[in-house]
Amino acid sequence: MDYRELVSIVVLLKDNHESGTREGKYFFFKYLDIVLDPESDIYILGDLHKLAEVLKDNGVCEFSDVIGLYDSKAGGKLSELCGGCYA
């Protein structure tokens, strides 16, 4: 997945997460189910370094914690790669 595609996905997740609506939260978690599924065409965990960069650039490194609920190894690595940018 290229950088721009990853940015689009992360921004969409961010917008829905920050919407403050029940529908936004529902979409956030439903979309995470899709993008974190290794069988999905839009799987985002293929390049954790690139994903960490996108999370940092968009100010949502805390998403690494949520991703850790789905994949603890990937979530831990993302937290490490983000280097405390959400402290």
Phi, psi and omega per residue, in radians:
M1 nan 2.378 -3.126
D2 -1.492 2.933 -3.034
Y3 -1.015 -0.781 -3.100
R4 -1.112 -0.684 3.091
E5 -1.106 -0.738 3.126
L6 -1.117 -0.727 3.090
V7 -1.056 -0.784 -3.139
S8 -1.030 -0.752 -3.141
I9 -1.147 -0.818 -3.114
V10 -1.126 -0.717 3.117
V11 -1.127 -0.721 3.094
L12 -1.083 -0.771 3.081
L13 -1.080 -0.791 -3.129
K14 -1.054 -0.843 -3.125
D15 -1.033 -0.745 -3.139
N16 -1.264 -0.652 3.117
H17 -1.119 -0.697 -3.093
E18 -1.501 -0.049 -3.075
S19 -1.111 -0.508 -3.118
G20 1.360 0.103 3.141
T21 -1.823 2.745 3.079
R22 -1.108 -0.682 3.139
E23 -1.125 -0.703 3.120
G24 -1.104 -0.764 3.114
K25 -1.139 -0.715 3.107
Y26 -1.050 -0.843 3.140
F27 -1.063 -0.744 -3.141
F28 -0.932 -0.922 -3.089
F29 -1.271 -0.604 3.111
K30 -1.150 -0.741 3.136
Y31 -1.185 -0.643 3.060
L32 -1.041 -0.706 3.086
D33 -0.938 -0.679 -3.086
I34 -1.334 -0.887 -3.022
V35 -1.293 -0.239 3.103
L36 -1.781 0.083 3.081
D37 -1.495 2.035 -3.113
P38 -0.999 -0.363 3.129
E39 -1.497 -0.138 -3.084
S40 -1.330 2.583 3.065
D41 -1.222 -0.316 -3.118
I42 -2.038 0.637 3.108
Y43 -1.093 2.231 -3.032
I44 -1.786 -0.061 -3.070
L45 -1.649 0.205 -3.128
G46 -1.186 -0.557 3.141
D47 -2.343 1.614 -3.056
L48 -1.167 -0.544 3.104
H49 -1.124 -0.778 3.125
K50 -1.161 -0.732 3.128
L51 -1.101 -0.740 3.111
A52 -1.067 -0.690 3.107
E53 -1.089 -0.756 3.127
V54 -1.157 -0.736 3.104
L55 -1.055 -0.773 3.118
K56 -1.102 -0.828 -3.095
D57 -1.066 -0.470 -3.106
N58 -1.828 0.125 3.060
G59 1.149 0.572 -3.121
V60 -2.266 0.761 3.102
C61 -1.067 -0.404 3.112
E62 -1.091 -0.300 3.065
F63 -1.087 -0.404 3.118
S64 -1.076 -0.557 3.095
D65 -1.168 -0.734 3.130
V66 -1.184 -0.730 3.101
I67 -1.053 -0.592 3.105
G68 -1.088 -0.424 3.068
L69 -1.207 -0.491 3.140
Y70 -1.588 -0.655 -3.093
D71 -2.563 1.698 -3.015
S72 -1.089 -0.649 3.139
K73 -1.133 -0.829 3.135
A74 -1.146 -0.727 3.123
G75 -1.071 -0.733 3.100
G76 -1.114 -0.751 3.126
K77 -1.145 -0.720 3.106
L78 -1.100 -0.734 3.085
S79 -1.034 -0.748 3.114
E80 -1.104 -0.804 -3.112
L81 -1.174 -0.551 3.122
C82 -1.257 -0.379 3.036
G83 1.048 0.663 3.065
G84 1.314 0.428 -3.103
C85 -1.206 -0.154 3.135
Y86 -2.001 0.415 3.127
A87 -1.279 nan nan
